[in-house]
């Protein structure tokens, strides 16, 4: 994660100080999918999320000469997308879409053991459903830290809350997810195998 953050800073500096379009494109391709996923958490609309993220990147390119002072471009972009999402919700607050398109799931399946493959699919389904049932802030924190590999401090800056709140919310989310797994009598080997995910 640290090397990726350093690389993002280098790309950002090249974009801002050297008008390097290639660095901008690389940064876009590295962060675009994560930012769209993050935006969908707020607005539940993938097409609108793609537009919001694109607008953020366009504004960054247009204003690149004034953005050279940004030390953590990833956090800056996440905050910009969050603000764009909130503005979208203010403008279209009567629209409530509940289905989130899930195309990011990759499952390693042992093709020689269909029972284990089915159990694994069931586990992913139960976990995804349990994560979706978490309160909004807990869900965002859980996904940003566990799925996107962000640090507590970055998440705290993005969501404008304290690092302690991030830790507390993550702990509560994990506790609720564990309770859900126990309630579904998921065998302990599955819990251990998926604990790092």
Phi and psi in degrees as GROMACS dihedral restraints (atoms count N, CA, C in turn):
[ dihedral_restraints ]
;  ai    aj    ak    al  type     phi  dphi    fc
    3     4     5     6     1   -62.7    20    10
    4     5     6     7     1   -43.3    20    10
    6     7     8     9     1   -66.5    20    10
    7     8     9    10     1   -35.2    20    10
    9    10    11    12     1   -64.7    20    10
   10    11    12    13     1   -41.8    20    10
   12    13    14    15     1   -62.7    20    10
   13    14    15    16     1   -43.5    20    10
   15    16    17    18     1   -62.2    20    10
   16    17    18    19     1   -43.0    20    10
   18    19    20    21     1   -62.6    20    10
   19    20    21    22     1   -40.2    20    10
   21    22    23    24     1   -62.1    20    10
   22    23    24    25     1   -39.2    20    10
   24    25    26    27     1   -64.7    20    10
   25    26    27    28     1   -43.4    20    10
   27    28    29    30     1   -62.5    20    10
   28    29    30    31     1   -45.9    20    10
   30    31    32    33     1   -60.9    20    10
   31    32    33    34     1   -43.6    20    10
   33    34    35    36     1   -61.2    20    10
   34    35    36    37     1   -45.9    20    10
   36    37    38    39     1   -63.7    20    10
   37    38    39    40     1   -39.9    20    10
   39    40    41    42     1   -63.4    20    10
   40    41    42    43     1   -40.6    20    10
   42    43    44    45     1   -63.2    20    10
   43    44    45    46     1   -46.0    20    10
   45    46    47    48     1   -76.3    20    10
   46    47    48    49     1   -43.5    20    10
   48    49    50    51     1   -93.8    20    10
   49    50    51    52     1   -22.5    20    10
   51    52    53    54     1  -117.0    20    10
   52    53    54    55     1     4.9    20    10
   54    55    56    57     1    53.0    20    10
   55    56    57    58     1    37.5    20    10
   57    58    59    60     1   -82.1    20    10
   58    59    60    61     1   101.8    20    10
   60    61    62    63     1   -65.8    20    10
   61    62    63    64     1   -33.0    20    10
   63    64    65    66     1   -64.5    20    10
   64    65    66    67     1   -42.2    20    10
   66    67    68    69     1   -62.5    20    10
   67    68    69    70     1   -40.9    20    10
   69    70    71    72     1   -59.9    20    10
   70    71    72    73     1   -45.0    20    10
   72    73    74    75     1   -63.7    20    10
   73    74    75    76     1   -41.1    20    10
   75    76    77    78     1   -64.1    20    10
   76    77    78    79     1   -44.9    20    10
   78    79    80    81     1   -61.1    20    10
   79    80    81    82     1   -42.6    20    10
   81    82    83    84     1   -58.4    20    10
   82    83    84    85     1   -49.2    20    10
   84    85    86    87     1   -67.8    20    10
   85    86    87    88     1   -30.3    20    10
   87    88    89    90     1   -71.7    20    10
   88    89    90    91     1   -37.4    20    10
   90    91    92    93     1  -108.7    20    10
   91    92    93    94     1   -14.4    20    10
   93    94    95    96     1   -54.3    20    10
   94    95    96    97     1   -52.3    20    10
   96    97    98    99     1   -62.9    20    10
   97    98    99   100     1   -43.6    20    10
   99   100   101   102     1   -62.9    20    10
  100   101   102   103     1   -41.1    20    10
  102   103   104   105     1   -67.5    20    10
  103   104   105   106     1   -38.1    20    10
  105   106   107   108     1   -64.4    20    10
  106   107   108   109     1   -45.9    20    10
  108   109   110   111     1   -57.9    20    10
  109   110   111   112     1   -43.8    20    10
  111   112   113   114     1   -62.0    20    10
  112   113   114   115     1   -44.1    20    10
  114   115   116   117     1   -63.8    20    10
  115   116   117   118     1   -39.2    20    10
  117   118   119   120     1   -61.7    20    10
  118   119   120   121     1   -30.9    20    10
  120   121   122   123     1   -57.3    20    10
  121   122   123   124     1   -35.8    20    10
  123   124   125   126     1   -82.9    20    10
  124   125   126   127     1   -47.3    20    10
  126   127   128   129     1  -108.1    20    10
  127   128   129   130     1    -9.4    20    10
  129   130   131   132     1    53.9    20    10
  130   131   132   133     1    36.3    20    10
  132   133   134   135     1  -146.3    20    10
  133   134   135   136     1   105.2    20    10
  135   136   137   138     1   -64.1    20    10
  136   137   138   139     1   -41.9    20    10
  138   139   140   141     1   -63.7    20    10
  139   140   141   142     1   -44.5    20    10
  141   142   143   144     1   -65.2    20    10
  142   143   144   145     1   -37.2    20    10
  144   145   146   147     1   -63.0    20    10
  145   146   147   148     1   -43.1    20    10
  147   148   149   150     1   -59.8    20    10
  148   149   150   151     1   -40.5    20    10
  150   151   152   153     1   -66.9    20    10
  151   152   153   154     1   -43.2    20    10
  153   154   155   156     1   -61.3    20    10
  154   155   156   157     1   -46.6    20    10
  156   157   158   159     1   -64.2    20    10
  157   158   159   160     1   -42.0    20    10
  159   160   161   162     1   -61.0    20    10
  160   161   162   163     1   -42.5    20    10
  162   163   164   165     1   -61.2    20    10
  163   164   165   166     1   -40.4    20    10
  165   166   167   168     1   -61.7    20    10
  166   167   168   169     1   -46.0    20    10
  168   169   170   171     1   -64.9    20    10
  169   170   171   172     1   -40.1    20    10
  171   172   173   174     1   -62.1    20    10
  172   173   174   175     1   -44.9    20    10
  174   175   176   177     1   -63.0    20    10
  175   176   177   178     1   -37.1    20    10
  177   178   179   180     1   -63.0    20    10
  178   179   180   181     1   -42.6    20    10
  180   181   182   183     1   -66.6    20    10
  181   182   183   184     1   -44.0    20    10
  183   184   185   186     1   -64.3    20    10
  184   185   186   187     1   -33.6    20    10
  186   187   188   189     1  -105.9    20    10
  187   188   189   190     1    19.5    20    10
  189   190   191   192     1   -56.1    20    10
  190   191   192   193     1   -33.4    20    10
  192   193   194   195     1   -68.2    20    10
  193   194   195   196     1   -23.0    20    10
  195   196   197   198     1   -97.9    20    10
  196   197   198   199     1     2.1    20    10
  198   199   200   201     1  -109.9    20    10
  199   200   201   202     1    10.3    20    10
  201   202   203   204     1   -64.4    20    10
  202   203   204   205     1   -20.9    20    10
  204   205   206   207     1   -78.3    20    10
  205   206   207   208     1    -7.5    20    10
  207   208   209   210     1   -70.5    20    10
  208   209   210   211     1   121.6    20    10
  210   211   212   213     1   -88.3    20    10
  211   212   213   214     1   -27.2    20    10
  213   214   215   216     1  -129.7    20    10
  214   215   216   217     1    87.3    20    10
  216   217   218   219     1   -61.2    20    10
  217   218   219   220     1   -34.1    20    10
  219   220   221   222     1   -60.8    20    10
  220   221   222   223     1   -49.6    20    10
  222   223   224   225     1   -62.9    20    10
  223   224   225   226     1   -41.9    20    10
  225   226   227   228     1   -58.0    20    10
  226   227   228   229     1   -45.1    20    10
  228   229   230   231     1   -67.7    20    10
  229   230   231   232     1   -40.7    20    10
  231   232   233   234     1   -62.7    20    10
  232   233   234   235     1   -41.6    20    10
  234   235   236   237     1   -64.8    20    10
  235   236   237   238     1   -41.7    20    10
  237   238   239   240     1   -62.5    20    10
  238   239   240   241     1   -40.9    20    10
  240   241   242   243     1   -67.9    20    10
  241   242   243   244     1   -39.7    20    10
  243   244   245   246     1   -60.1    20    10
  244   245   246   247     1   -45.9    20    10
  246   247   248   249     1   -63.1    20    10
  247   248   249   250     1   -41.0    20    10
  249   250   251   252     1   -62.9    20    10
  250   251   252   253     1   -37.6    20    10
  252   253   254   255     1   -65.3    20    10
  253   254   255   256     1   -44.2    20    10
  255   256   257   258     1   -64.7    20    10
  256   257   258   259     1   -38.8    20    10
  258   259   260   261     1   -64.1    20    10
  259   260   261   262     1   -40.3    20    10
  261   262   263   264     1   -61.4    20    10
  262   263   264   265     1   -44.9    20    10
  264   265   266   267     1   -63.0    20    10
  265   266   267   268     1   -38.0    20    10
  267   268   269   270     1   -63.0    20    10
  268   269   270   271     1   -40.4    20    10
  270   271   272   273     1   -74.4    20    10
  271   272   273   274     1   -37.7    20    10
  273   274   275   276     1  -120.9    20    10
  274   275   276   277     1    42.9    20    10
  276   277   278   279     1   -63.5    20    10
  277   278   279   280     1   -20.0    20    10
  279   280   281   282     1   -78.8    20    10
  280   281   282   283     1   -10.8    20    10
  282   283   284   285     1   -91.2    20    10
  283   284   285   286     1   122.0    20    10
  285   286   287   288     1  -129.9    20    10
  286   287   288   289     1    97.7    20    10
  288   289   290   291     1   -98.0    20    10
  289   290   291   292     1   136.0    20    10
  291   292   293   294     1  -107.5    20    10
  292   293   294   295     1   -19.2    20    10
  294   295   296   297     1   -85.9    20    10
  295   296   297   298     1   124.3    20    10
  297   298   299   300     1  -103.8    20    10
  298   299   300   301     1   126.3    20    10
  300   301   302   303     1   -71.5    20    10
  301   302   303   304     1   126.7    20    10
  303   304   305   306     1  -112.6    20    10
  304   305   306   307     1    96.5    20    10
  306   307   308   309     1  -115.3    20    10
  307   308   309   310     1     6.4    20    10
  309   310   311   312     1   -93.2    20    10
  310   311   312   313     1    -3.3    20    10
  312   313   314   315     1   -77.7    20    10
  313   314   315   316     1   125.6    20    10
  315   316   317   318     1  -120.7    20    10
  316   317   318   319     1   123.8    20    10
  318   319   320   321     1  -120.8    20    10
  319   320   321   322     1   128.8    20    10
  321   322   323   324     1   -84.0    20    10
  322   323   324   325     1   117.9    20    10
  324   325   326   327     1  -116.5    20    10
  325   326   327   328     1   129.3    20    10
  327   328   329   330     1   -81.4    20    10
  328   329   330   331     1   104.0    20    10
  330   331   332   333     1   -67.7    20    10
  331   332   333   334     1   -14.4    20    10
  333   334   335   336     1   -88.4    20    10
  334   335   336   337     1    -3.7    20    10
  336   337   338   339     1  -135.8    20    10
  337   338   339   340     1    85.0    20    10
  339   340   341   342     1   -63.9    20    10
  340   341   342   343     1   -25.5    20    10
  342   343   344   345     1   -66.4    20    10
  343   344   345   346     1   -45.1    20    10
  345   346   347   348     1   -65.6    20    10
  346   347   348   349     1   -38.1    20    10
  348   349   350   351     1   -61.7    20    10
  349   350   351   352     1   -42.7    20    10
  351   352   353   354     1   -65.4    20    10
  352   353   354   355     1   -42.3    20    10
  354   355   356   357     1   -61.8    20    10
  355   356   357   358     1   -40.3    20    10
  357   358   359   360     1   -65.7    20    10
  358   359   360   361     1   -42.3    20    10
  360   361   362   363     1   -62.7    20    10
  361   362   363   364     1   -41.4    20    10
  363   364   365   366     1   -63.0    20    10
  364   365   366   367     1   -41.8    20    10
  366   367   368   369     1   -61.3    20    10
  367   368   369   370     1   -46.2    20    10
  369   370   371   372     1   -62.6    20    10
  370   371   372   373     1   -40.1    20    10
  372   373   374   375     1   -62.4    20    10
  373   374   375   376     1   -47.0    20    10
  375   376   377   378     1   -62.7    20    10
  376   377   378   379     1   -44.4    20    10
  378   379   380   381     1   -64.4    20    10
  379   380   381   382     1   -46.1    20    10
  381   382   383   384     1   -60.1    20    10
  382   383   384   385     1   -42.3    20    10
  384   385   386   387     1   -65.5    20    10
  385   386   387   388     1   -41.0    20    10
  387   388   389   390     1   -65.7    20    10
  388   389   390   391     1   -40.0    20    10
  390   391   392   393     1   -64.4    20    10
  391   392   393   394     1   -41.3    20    10
  393   394   395   396     1   -65.2    20    10
  394   395   396   397     1   -23.8    20    10
  396   397   398   399     1   -85.1    20    10
  397   398   399   400     1    -8.2    20    10
  399   400   401   402     1   -67.2    20    10
  400   401   402   403     1   154.4    20    10
  402   403   404   405     1   -58.1    20    10
  403   404   405   406     1   152.0    20    10
  405   406   407   408     1   -48.6    20    10
  406   407   408   409     1   -51.4    20    10
  408   409   410   411     1   -65.7    20    10
  409   410   411   412     1   -42.5    20    10
  411   412   413   414     1   -62.2    20    10
  412   413   414   415     1   -41.4    20    10
  414   415   416   417     1   -63.2    20    10
  415   416   417   418     1   -45.8    20    10
  417   418   419   420     1   -59.9    20    10
  418   419   420   421     1   -47.7    20    10
  420   421   422   423     1   -62.2    20    10
  421   422   423   424     1   -46.5    20    10
  423   424   425   426     1   -58.7    20    10
  424   425   426   427     1   -48.4    20    10
  426   427   428   429     1   -67.8    20    10
  427   428   429   430     1   -40.8    20    10
  429   430   431   432     1   -64.5    20    10
  430   431   432   433     1   -38.8    20    10
  432   433   434   435     1   -83.2    20    10
  433   434   435   436     1   -50.0    20    10
  435   436   437   438     1   -81.3    20    10
  436   437   438   439     1   -32.9    20    10
  438   439   440   441     1   -97.3    20    10
  439   440   441   442     1   -39.4    20    10
  441   442   443   444     1   -96.3    20    10
  442   443   444   445     1    -7.0    20    10
  444   445   446   447     1    70.7    20    10
  445   446   447   448     1    26.2    20    10
  447   448   449   450     1   -79.2    20    10
  448   449   450   451     1   158.4    20    10
  450   451   452   453     1   -86.0    20    10
  451   452   453   454     1   156.7    20    10
  453   454   455   456     1   -54.0    20    10
  454   455   456   457     1   -42.8    20    10
  456   457   458   459     1   -62.8    20    10
  457   458   459   460     1   -41.5    20    10
  459   460   461   462     1   -62.7    20    10
  460   461   462   463     1   -45.4    20    10
  462   463   464   465     1   -63.3    20    10
  463   464   465   466     1   -40.2    20    10
  465   466   467   468     1   -60.5    20    10
  466   467   468   469     1   -42.5    20    10
  468   469   470   471     1   -66.7    20    10
  469   470   471   472     1   -42.4    20    10
  471   472   473   474     1   -62.5    20    10
  472   473   474   475     1   -44.6    20    10
  474   475   476   477     1   -91.4    20    10
  475   476   477   478     1    -2.0    20    10
  477   478   479   480     1    58.5    20    10
  478   479   480   481     1    48.3    20    10
  480   481   482   483     1  -134.0    20    10
  481   482   483   484     1   172.6    20    10
  483   484   485   486     1   -78.3    20    10
  484   485   486   487     1   156.7    20    10
  486   487   488   489     1   -60.4    20    10
  487   488   489   490     1   -37.2    20    10
  489   490   491   492     1   -61.6    20    10
  490   491   492   493     1   -40.2    20    10
  492   493   494   495     1   -64.3    20    10
  493   494   495   496     1   -40.0    20    10
  495   496   497   498     1   -59.4    20    10
  496   497   498   499     1   -47.6    20    10
  498   499   500   501     1   -60.8    20    10
  499   500   501   502     1   -45.3    20    10
  501   502   503   504     1   -62.9    20    10
  502   503   504   505     1   -46.1    20    10
  504   505   506   507     1   -64.6    20    10
  505   506   507   508     1   -39.1    20    10
  507   508   509   510     1   -65.7    20    10
  508   509   510   511     1   -43.4    20    10
  510   511   512   513     1   -60.0    20    10
  511   512   513   514     1   -45.1    20    10
  513   514   515   516     1   -63.0    20    10
  514   515   516   517     1   -41.3    20    10
  516   517   518   519     1   -62.2    20    10
  517   518   519   520     1   -45.8    20    10
  519   520   521   522     1   -64.1    20    10
  520   521   522   523     1   -39.6    20    10
  522   523   524   525     1   -62.2    20    10
  523   524   525   526     1   -44.1    20    10
  525   526   527   528     1   -65.4    20    10
  526   527   528   529     1   -40.2    20    10
  528   529   530   531     1   -66.4    20    10
  529   530   531   532     1   -39.4    20    10
  531   532   533   534     1   -62.5    20    10
  532   533   534   535     1   -43.2    20    10
  534   535   536   537     1   -59.9    20    10
  535   536   537   538     1   -41.4    20    10
  537   538   539   540     1   -62.9    20    10
  538   539   540   541     1   -44.2    20    10
  540   541   542   543     1   -63.2    20    10
  541   542   543   544     1   -43.1    20    10
  543   544   545   546     1   -62.9    20    10
  544   545   546   547     1   -41.7    20    10
  546   547   548   549     1   -62.6    20    10
  547   548   549   550     1   -29.6    20    10
  549   550   551   552     1   -92.3    20    10
  550   551   552   553     1     6.8    20    10
  552   553   554   555     1    53.5    20    10
  553   554   555   556     1    44.9    20    10
  555   556   557   558     1   -71.5    20    10
  556   557   558   559     1   128.6    20    10
  558   559   560   561     1   -56.9    20    10
  559   560   561   562     1   146.4    20    10
  561   562   563   564     1   -61.1    20    10
  562   563   564   565     1   -29.8    20    10
  564   565   566   567     1   -64.5    20    10
  565   566   567   568     1   -33.1    20    10
  567   568   569   570     1   -67.8    20    10
  568   569   570   571     1   -42.6    20    10
  570   571   572   573     1   -61.9    20    10
  571   572   573   574     1   -43.7    20    10
  573   574   575   576     1   -66.2    20    10
  574   575   576   577     1   -41.1    20    10
  576   577   578   579     1   -68.1    20    10
  577   578   579   580     1   -29.2    20    10
  579   580   581   582     1  -105.1    20    10
  580   581   582   583     1     5.0    20    10
  582   583   584   585     1   -64.9    20    10
  583   584   585   586     1   -31.3    20    10
  585   586   587   588     1   -82.1    20    10
  586   587   588   589     1    -6.7    20    10
